[in-house]
Amino acid sequence: MYGTPDGRTTLTAALDHVDDAALSMGAAFQQATQRLLAEVFGGGQAGPAR
C-alpha cells in the first residue's frame, strides 16, 4: 500500500502466492507496481518514514 503524505491519493495492490516458480508472476507484478507508482505519484521517491 502506498499513499501521499496528505492521504488524498492511495494505491493498494495484492499478489496471490503461486507455489510453482514457472507460474510465478512476481517479476511482472514488481514491474507493474513500479509503472503504477510512477503514473499515480509522478515517479518521486519517498522520504524516510517519520
C-alpha distance matrix in Angstrom:
0.0 3.8 6.9 10.6 12.6 14.4 11.6 13.4 10.8 7.2 5.7 4.4 6.5 8.8 12.1 15.0 17.2 20.5 23.3 25.2 24.6 26.4 24.0 20.7 18.3 16.2 17.6 17.3 13.6 13.1 15.4 13.8 10.3 12.5 14.4 11.8 10.5 14.2 15.0 12.6 12.6 16.0 15.5 15.6 14.7 12.9 15.5 15.8 14.1 16.6
3.8 0.0 3.8 7.2 9.6 11.7 9.5 11.1 8.4 5.6 5.1 6.4 9.0 11.9 15.0 18.3 20.4 23.4 26.2 27.9 26.8 28.5 26.3 22.9 20.2 18.0 18.7 18.3 14.9 13.7 15.3 13.9 10.3 11.4 13.2 10.5 8.3 11.7 12.7 10.0 9.3 12.8 12.5 12.2 11.6 9.7 12.6 13.6 12.4 14.9
6.9 3.8 0.0 3.7 6.4 8.0 5.9 7.6 5.6 4.1 6.2 8.6 11.9 15.1 18.4 21.6 23.9 27.0 29.9 31.6 30.6 32.1 29.8 26.6 23.7 21.7 22.2 21.5 18.3 17.1 18.3 16.6 13.2 13.8 15.0 12.1 9.7 12.5 12.9 9.6 8.4 12.1 12.7 12.0 11.9 9.8 12.2 13.7 12.3 14.1
10.6 7.2 3.7 0.0 3.8 5.4 5.2 6.4 5.6 6.5 9.3 12.2 15.4 18.7 21.9 25.2 27.5 30.5 33.4 34.9 33.7 35.2 33.0 29.7 26.8 24.7 24.8 24.1 21.1 19.7 20.4 18.8 15.6 15.5 16.4 13.7 10.9 12.7 13.2 9.9 7.7 11.0 12.2 10.7 11.1 9.1 11.0 13.1 12.2 13.5
12.6 9.6 6.4 3.8 0.0 3.8 5.5 8.0 8.7 9.6 12.5 15.0 18.3 21.3 24.5 27.7 29.7 32.9 35.6 37.3 36.1 37.9 35.8 32.4 29.7 27.3 27.5 27.2 24.1 22.5 23.4 22.2 18.8 18.5 19.8 17.4 14.3 16.0 16.8 13.6 11.1 13.9 14.8 12.5 12.3 9.5 10.2 11.7 10.4 10.7
14.4 11.7 8.0 5.4 3.8 0.0 3.8 5.6 7.9 9.8 13.4 16.0 19.6 22.7 26.2 29.3 31.7 34.8 37.7 39.5 38.6 40.2 37.8 34.6 31.7 29.7 30.1 29.3 26.2 25.0 25.8 24.1 20.9 20.9 21.6 18.8 16.2 17.8 17.8 14.4 12.5 15.3 17.0 15.1 15.6 13.1 13.8 15.4 13.9 13.7
11.6 9.5 5.9 5.2 5.5 3.8 0.0 3.8 5.6 6.7 10.4 12.7 16.4 19.5 23.1 26.0 28.6 31.8 34.8 36.7 36.0 37.6 35.0 31.9 29.1 27.3 28.0 27.0 23.8 22.9 23.9 21.9 18.8 19.5 20.1 16.9 14.9 17.0 16.8 13.0 12.0 15.4 17.0 15.8 16.2 13.8 15.2 16.5 14.6 15.0
13.4 11.1 7.6 6.4 8.0 5.6 3.8 0.0 3.8 6.8 10.4 13.3 16.9 20.4 23.9 27.0 29.9 32.8 36.1 37.7 37.0 38.2 35.5 32.6 29.5 28.1 28.5 27.2 24.1 23.5 24.0 21.6 18.9 19.5 19.5 16.2 14.6 16.3 15.2 11.5 11.1 14.3 16.6 15.9 17.2 15.5 17.3 19.2 17.8 18.3
10.8 8.4 5.6 5.6 8.7 7.9 5.6 3.8 0.0 3.8 7.0 10.4 13.7 17.3 20.8 24.0 26.8 29.7 32.9 34.4 33.6 34.6 32.0 29.1 25.9 24.6 24.9 23.4 20.4 19.9 20.3 17.8 15.2 15.9 15.8 12.4 11.0 13.0 11.9 8.0 8.2 11.6 13.8 13.7 15.1 13.8 16.4 18.4 17.4 18.6
7.2 5.6 4.1 6.5 9.6 9.8 6.7 6.8 3.8 0.0 3.8 6.7 10.2 13.7 17.2 20.4 23.2 26.1 29.3 30.9 30.2 31.5 28.8 25.9 22.8 21.4 22.1 20.8 17.6 17.2 18.1 15.7 12.8 14.2 14.6 11.1 9.9 12.8 12.1 8.5 9.0 12.8 14.0 14.2 14.9 13.4 16.2 17.7 16.3 18.0
5.7 5.1 6.2 9.3 12.5 13.4 10.4 10.4 7.0 3.8 0.0 3.8 6.7 10.4 13.7 17.0 19.9 22.6 25.9 27.4 26.6 27.7 25.0 22.2 19.1 17.8 18.6 17.2 13.8 13.9 14.8 12.2 9.5 11.5 11.9 8.4 7.9 11.3 10.8 8.0 9.3 12.8 13.4 14.4 14.8 13.9 17.1 18.5 17.4 19.7
4.4 6.4 8.6 12.2 15.0 16.0 12.7 13.3 10.4 6.7 3.8 0.0 3.8 7.0 10.6 13.7 16.6 19.5 22.8 24.6 24.2 25.5 22.7 19.8 17.1 15.9 17.4 16.2 12.5 13.1 14.9 12.3 9.7 12.5 13.5 10.3 10.4 14.0 13.8 11.5 12.8 16.2 16.3 17.2 17.1 15.9 18.9 19.7 18.2 20.7
6.5 9.0 11.9 15.4 18.3 19.6 16.4 16.9 13.7 10.2 6.7 3.8 0.0 3.8 7.1 10.3 13.3 16.0 19.4 20.9 20.6 21.8 18.9 16.1 13.4 12.4 14.2 12.9 9.2 10.5 12.5 10.0 8.0 11.5 12.5 10.0 10.9 14.5 14.4 13.0 14.6 17.5 17.1 18.6 18.3 17.6 20.8 21.5 20.3 23.1
8.8 11.9 15.1 18.7 21.3 22.7 19.5 20.4 17.3 13.7 10.4 7.0 3.8 0.0 3.8 6.7 9.7 12.6 15.9 17.7 17.8 19.2 16.3 13.6 11.5 10.7 13.3 12.5 8.9 10.8 13.4 11.5 10.0 13.6 15.0 13.0 14.1 17.6 17.8 16.6 18.2 21.0 20.1 21.6 21.0 20.2 23.1 23.3 22.0 24.8
12.1 15.0 18.4 21.9 24.5 26.2 23.1 23.9 20.8 17.2 13.7 10.6 7.1 3.8 0.0 3.8 6.4 8.9 12.4 14.0 14.1 15.5 12.5 9.9 8.2 7.8 11.0 10.5 7.4 9.9 12.7 11.4 10.7 14.3 15.8 14.6 16.0 19.1 19.6 19.1 20.7 23.0 21.8 23.5 22.7 22.3 25.2 25.3 24.3 27.3
15.0 18.3 21.6 25.2 27.7 29.3 26.0 27.0 24.0 20.4 17.0 13.7 10.3 6.7 3.8 0.0 3.8 6.5 9.8 12.0 13.1 14.6 11.5 9.5 9.1 9.4 13.1 12.9 10.5 13.1 15.9 14.8 14.5 18.0 19.4 18.3 19.8 22.9 23.3 22.7 24.4 26.8 25.6 27.2 26.3 25.7 28.5 28.3 27.0 30.0
17.2 20.4 23.9 27.5 29.7 31.7 28.6 29.9 26.8 23.2 19.9 16.6 13.3 9.7 6.4 3.8 0.0 3.8 6.4 9.1 10.3 12.5 10.0 7.9 9.0 8.9 12.7 13.5 11.7 13.8 16.8 16.5 16.3 19.4 21.2 20.6 21.8 24.8 25.7 25.3 26.7 28.9 27.2 28.8 27.5 26.9 29.5 28.9 27.8 30.9
20.5 23.4 27.0 30.5 32.9 34.8 31.8 32.8 29.7 26.1 22.6 19.5 16.0 12.6 8.9 6.5 3.8 0.0 3.8 5.6 7.4 9.1 6.7 5.7 8.0 9.0 12.4 13.2 12.4 14.8 17.3 17.4 17.9 20.7 22.3 22.2 23.7 26.4 27.2 27.4 28.8 30.8 29.0 30.8 29.6 29.5 32.1 31.8 31.0 34.1
23.3 26.2 29.9 33.4 35.6 37.7 34.8 36.1 32.9 29.3 25.9 22.8 19.4 15.9 12.4 9.8 6.4 3.8 0.0 3.8 6.5 9.0 8.0 7.6 10.8 11.4 14.5 15.9 15.5 17.4 20.0 20.6 21.0 23.6 25.4 25.5 26.8 29.4 30.5 30.7 32.0 33.8 31.8 33.5 32.0 31.8 34.2 33.5 32.8 35.9
25.2 27.9 31.6 34.9 37.3 39.5 36.7 37.7 34.4 30.9 27.4 24.6 20.9 17.7 14.0 12.0 9.1 5.6 3.8 0.0 3.8 5.4 5.4 6.3 10.0 11.2 13.6 15.0 15.5 17.4 19.5 20.3 21.3 23.6 25.2 25.8 27.4 29.6 30.7 31.3 32.7 34.2 32.0 34.0 32.7 32.9 35.5 35.1 34.7 38.0
24.6 26.8 30.6 33.7 36.1 38.6 36.0 37.0 33.6 30.2 26.6 24.2 20.6 17.8 14.1 13.1 10.3 7.4 6.5 3.8 0.0 3.8 5.4 5.0 8.6 9.3 10.9 12.8 13.9 15.2 17.1 18.5 19.6 21.5 23.1 24.2 25.6 27.5 28.9 29.9 31.0 32.2 29.8 31.7 30.4 30.9 33.5 33.2 33.2 36.6
26.4 28.5 32.1 35.2 37.9 40.2 37.6 38.2 34.6 31.5 27.7 25.5 21.8 19.2 15.5 14.6 12.5 9.1 9.0 5.4 3.8 0.0 3.8 5.7 8.7 10.6 11.5 12.6 14.5 16.2 17.3 18.6 20.4 22.1 23.2 24.5 26.4 28.0 29.0 30.3 31.8 32.7 30.5 32.8 31.9 32.7 35.5 35.6 35.7 39.2
24.0 26.3 29.8 33.0 35.8 37.8 35.0 35.5 32.0 28.8 25.0 22.7 18.9 16.3 12.5 11.5 10.0 6.7 8.0 5.4 5.4 3.8 0.0 3.8 6.4 9.2 10.9 11.1 12.4 14.9 16.1 16.6 18.4 20.7 21.6 22.4 24.5 26.3 27.0 28.1 29.8 31.0 29.1 31.5 30.8 31.4 34.4 34.6 34.4 37.8
20.7 22.9 26.6 29.7 32.4 34.6 31.9 32.6 29.1 25.9 22.2 19.8 16.1 13.6 9.9 9.5 7.9 5.7 7.6 6.3 5.0 5.7 3.8 0.0 3.8 5.5 7.8 8.7 9.4 11.5 13.3 14.1 15.3 17.6 19.0 19.7 21.4 23.5 24.5 25.4 26.8 28.1 26.0 28.2 27.3 27.8 30.7 30.8 30.6 34.1
18.3 20.2 23.7 26.8 29.7 31.7 29.1 29.5 25.9 22.8 19.1 17.1 13.4 11.5 8.2 9.1 9.0 8.0 10.8 10.0 8.6 8.7 6.4 3.8 0.0 3.8 5.6 5.3 5.9 8.6 10.0 10.4 11.9 14.3 15.3 16.1 18.0 20.0 20.8 21.8 23.4 24.6 22.7 25.1 24.5 25.2 28.3 28.8 28.7 32.2
16.2 18.0 21.7 24.7 27.3 29.7 27.3 28.1 24.6 21.4 17.8 15.9 12.4 10.7 7.8 9.4 8.9 9.0 11.4 11.2 9.3 10.6 9.2 5.5 3.8 0.0 3.8 5.6 5.0 6.2 8.7 9.9 10.4 12.5 14.4 15.2 16.4 18.5 19.9 20.7 21.8 23.1 20.8 22.8 21.8 22.3 25.2 25.5 25.5 29.0
17.6 18.7 22.2 24.8 27.5 30.1 28.0 28.5 24.9 22.1 18.6 17.4 14.2 13.3 11.0 13.1 12.7 12.4 14.5 13.6 10.9 11.5 10.9 7.8 5.6 3.8 0.0 3.8 5.4 5.1 6.3 8.7 9.8 10.8 12.6 14.3 15.5 16.9 18.6 20.0 20.9 21.6 19.1 21.3 20.5 21.6 24.6 25.2 25.8 29.5
17.3 18.3 21.5 24.1 27.2 29.3 27.0 27.2 23.4 20.8 17.2 16.2 12.9 12.5 10.5 12.9 13.5 13.2 15.9 15.0 12.8 12.6 11.1 8.7 5.3 5.6 3.8 0.0 3.8 5.4 5.1 6.1 8.5 10.0 10.6 12.2 14.2 15.5 16.5 18.1 19.6 20.3 18.2 21.0 20.8 22.1 25.4 26.4 26.9 30.5
13.6 14.9 18.3 21.1 24.1 26.2 23.8 24.1 20.4 17.6 13.8 12.5 9.2 8.9 7.4 10.5 11.7 12.4 15.5 15.5 13.9 14.5 12.4 9.4 5.9 5.0 5.4 3.8 0.0 3.8 5.5 5.1 6.0 8.6 9.9 10.4 12.1 14.2 15.2 16.0 17.5 18.8 17.0 19.4 19.0 19.8 23.1 24.0 24.0 27.5
13.1 13.7 17.1 19.7 22.5 25.0 22.9 23.5 19.9 17.2 13.9 13.1 10.5 10.8 9.9 13.1 13.8 14.8 17.4 17.4 15.2 16.2 14.9 11.5 8.6 6.2 5.1 5.4 3.8 0.0 3.8 5.5 5.0 6.3 8.7 9.9 10.5 12.4 14.3 15.3 15.9 17.0 14.6 16.7 15.9 16.9 20.1 21.0 21.5 25.1
15.4 15.3 18.3 20.4 23.4 25.8 23.9 24.0 20.3 18.1 14.8 14.9 12.5 13.4 12.7 15.9 16.8 17.3 20.0 19.5 17.1 17.3 16.1 13.3 10.0 8.7 6.3 5.1 5.5 3.8 0.0 3.8 5.4 5.2 6.3 8.7 10.0 10.8 12.4 14.3 15.3 15.6 13.2 16.0 16.0 17.7 21.1 22.6 23.4 27.0
13.8 13.9 16.6 18.8 22.2 24.1 21.9 21.6 17.8 15.7 12.2 12.3 10.0 11.5 11.4 14.8 16.5 17.4 20.6 20.3 18.5 18.6 16.6 14.1 10.4 9.9 8.7 6.1 5.1 5.5 3.8 0.0 3.8 5.5 5.1 6.1 8.6 9.9 10.5 12.0 13.8 14.6 13.1 16.1 16.6 17.9 21.6 23.2 23.7 27.1
10.3 10.3 13.2 15.6 18.8 20.9 18.8 18.9 15.2 12.8 9.5 9.7 8.0 10.0 10.7 14.5 16.3 17.9 21.0 21.3 19.6 20.4 18.4 15.3 11.9 10.4 9.8 8.5 6.0 5.0 5.4 3.8 0.0 3.8 5.5 5.1 6.1 8.6 9.8 10.4 11.5 12.9 11.3 13.7 13.7 14.6 18.2 19.7 20.0 23.3
12.5 11.4 13.8 15.5 18.5 20.9 19.5 19.5 15.9 14.2 11.5 12.5 11.5 13.6 14.3 18.0 19.4 20.7 23.6 23.6 21.5 22.1 20.7 17.6 14.3 12.5 10.8 10.0 8.6 6.3 5.2 5.5 3.8 0.0 3.8 5.5 5.1 6.2 8.6 10.0 10.3 10.8 8.4 11.0 11.2 12.9 16.5 18.4 19.4 22.8
14.4 13.2 15.0 16.4 19.8 21.6 20.1 19.5 15.8 14.6 11.9 13.5 12.5 15.0 15.8 19.4 21.2 22.3 25.4 25.2 23.1 23.2 21.6 19.0 15.3 14.4 12.6 10.6 9.9 8.7 6.3 5.1 5.5 3.8 0.0 3.8 5.5 5.2 6.2 8.6 9.9 9.9 8.5 11.9 13.2 15.2 18.9 21.3 22.2 25.5
11.8 10.5 12.1 13.7 17.4 18.8 16.9 16.2 12.4 11.1 8.4 10.3 10.0 13.0 14.6 18.3 20.6 22.2 25.5 25.8 24.2 24.5 22.4 19.7 16.1 15.2 14.3 12.2 10.4 9.9 8.7 6.1 5.1 5.5 3.8 0.0 3.8 5.4 5.0 5.9 8.0 9.3 9.0 11.9 13.3 14.6 18.3 20.6 21.0 24.0
10.5 8.3 9.7 10.9 14.3 16.2 14.9 14.6 11.0 9.9 7.9 10.4 10.9 14.1 16.0 19.8 21.8 23.7 26.8 27.4 25.6 26.4 24.5 21.4 18.0 16.4 15.5 14.2 12.1 10.5 10.0 8.6 6.1 5.1 5.5 3.8 0.0 3.8 5.4 5.3 5.4 7.1 6.2 8.5 9.6 10.8 14.5 16.9 17.5 20.5
14.2 11.7 12.5 12.7 16.0 17.8 17.0 16.3 13.0 12.8 11.3 14.0 14.5 17.6 19.1 22.9 24.8 26.4 29.4 29.6 27.5 28.0 26.3 23.5 20.0 18.5 16.9 15.5 14.2 12.4 10.8 9.9 8.6 6.2 5.2 5.4 3.8 0.0 3.8 5.8 5.5 4.8 3.7 7.2 9.4 11.7 15.3 18.2 19.4 22.4
15.0 12.7 12.9 13.2 16.8 17.8 16.8 15.2 11.9 12.1 10.8 13.8 14.4 17.8 19.6 23.3 25.7 27.2 30.5 30.7 28.9 29.0 27.0 24.5 20.8 19.9 18.6 16.5 15.2 14.3 12.4 10.5 9.8 8.6 6.2 5.0 5.4 3.8 0.0 3.8 5.8 5.5 6.8 10.0 12.7 14.5 18.1 21.1 21.9 24.6
12.6 10.0 9.6 9.9 13.6 14.4 13.0 11.5 8.0 8.5 8.0 11.5 13.0 16.6 19.1 22.7 25.3 27.4 30.7 31.3 29.9 30.3 28.1 25.4 21.8 20.7 20.0 18.1 16.0 15.3 14.3 12.0 10.4 10.0 8.6 5.9 5.3 5.8 3.8 0.0 3.8 5.9 7.9 9.9 12.3 13.2 16.7 19.5 19.8 22.1
12.6 9.3 8.4 7.7 11.1 12.5 12.0 11.1 8.2 9.0 9.3 12.8 14.6 18.2 20.7 24.4 26.7 28.8 32.0 32.7 31.0 31.8 29.8 26.8 23.4 21.8 20.9 19.6 17.5 15.9 15.3 13.8 11.5 10.3 9.9 8.0 5.4 5.5 5.8 3.8 0.0 3.8 5.7 6.5 9.0 9.8 13.2 16.2 16.9 19.2
16.0 12.8 12.1 11.0 13.9 15.3 15.4 14.3 11.6 12.8 12.8 16.2 17.5 21.0 23.0 26.8 28.9 30.8 33.8 34.2 32.2 32.7 31.0 28.1 24.6 23.1 21.6 20.3 18.8 17.0 15.6 14.6 12.9 10.8 9.9 9.3 7.1 4.8 5.5 5.9 3.8 0.0 3.8 5.6 9.0 11.1 14.2 17.7 19.0 21.4
15.5 12.5 12.7 12.2 14.8 17.0 17.0 16.6 13.8 14.0 13.4 16.3 17.1 20.1 21.8 25.6 27.2 29.0 31.8 32.0 29.8 30.5 29.1 26.0 22.7 20.8 19.1 18.2 17.0 14.6 13.2 13.1 11.3 8.4 8.5 9.0 6.2 3.7 6.8 7.9 5.7 3.8 0.0 3.8 6.6 9.4 12.7 16.0 17.7 20.5
15.6 12.2 12.0 10.7 12.5 15.1 15.8 15.9 13.7 14.2 14.4 17.2 18.6 21.6 23.5 27.2 28.8 30.8 33.5 34.0 31.7 32.8 31.5 28.2 25.1 22.8 21.3 21.0 19.4 16.7 16.0 16.1 13.7 11.0 11.9 11.9 8.5 7.2 10.0 9.9 6.5 5.6 3.8 0.0 3.7 6.5 9.3 12.8 14.9 17.4
14.7 11.6 11.9 11.1 12.3 15.6 16.2 17.2 15.1 14.9 14.8 17.1 18.3 21.0 22.7 26.3 27.5 29.6 32.0 32.7 30.4 31.9 30.8 27.3 24.5 21.8 20.5 20.8 19.0 15.9 16.0 16.6 13.7 11.2 13.2 13.3 9.6 9.4 12.7 12.3 9.0 9.0 6.6 3.7 0.0 3.8 6.5 9.6 12.0 14.9
12.9 9.7 9.8 9.1 9.5 13.1 13.8 15.5 13.8 13.4 13.9 15.9 17.6 20.2 22.3 25.7 26.9 29.5 31.8 32.9 30.9 32.7 31.4 27.8 25.2 22.3 21.6 22.1 19.8 16.9 17.7 17.9 14.6 12.9 15.2 14.6 10.8 11.7 14.5 13.2 9.8 11.1 9.4 6.5 3.8 0.0 3.8 6.7 8.4 11.3
15.5 12.6 12.2 11.0 10.2 13.8 15.2 17.3 16.4 16.2 17.1 18.9 20.8 23.1 25.2 28.5 29.5 32.1 34.2 35.5 33.5 35.5 34.4 30.7 28.3 25.2 24.6 25.4 23.1 20.1 21.1 21.6 18.2 16.5 18.9 18.3 14.5 15.3 18.1 16.7 13.2 14.2 12.7 9.3 6.5 3.8 0.0 3.8 6.5 8.8
15.8 13.6 13.7 13.1 11.7 15.4 16.5 19.2 18.4 17.7 18.5 19.7 21.5 23.3 25.3 28.3 28.9 31.8 33.5 35.1 33.2 35.6 34.6 30.8 28.8 25.5 25.2 26.4 24.0 21.0 22.6 23.2 19.7 18.4 21.3 20.6 16.9 18.2 21.1 19.5 16.2 17.7 16.0 12.8 9.6 6.7 3.8 0.0 3.8 6.4
14.1 12.4 12.3 12.2 10.4 13.9 14.6 17.8 17.4 16.3 17.4 18.2 20.3 22.0 24.3 27.0 27.8 31.0 32.8 34.7 33.2 35.7 34.4 30.6 28.7 25.5 25.8 26.9 24.0 21.5 23.4 23.7 20.0 19.4 22.2 21.0 17.5 19.4 21.9 19.8 16.9 19.0 17.7 14.9 12.0 8.4 6.5 3.8 0.0 3.8
16.6 14.9 14.1 13.5 10.7 13.7 15.0 18.3 18.6 18.0 19.7 20.7 23.1 24.8 27.3 30.0 30.9 34.1 35.9 38.0 36.6 39.2 37.8 34.1 32.2 29.0 29.5 30.5 27.5 25.1 27.0 27.1 23.3 22.8 25.5 24.0 20.5 22.4 24.6 22.1 19.2 21.4 20.5 17.4 14.9 11.3 8.8 6.4 3.8 0.0
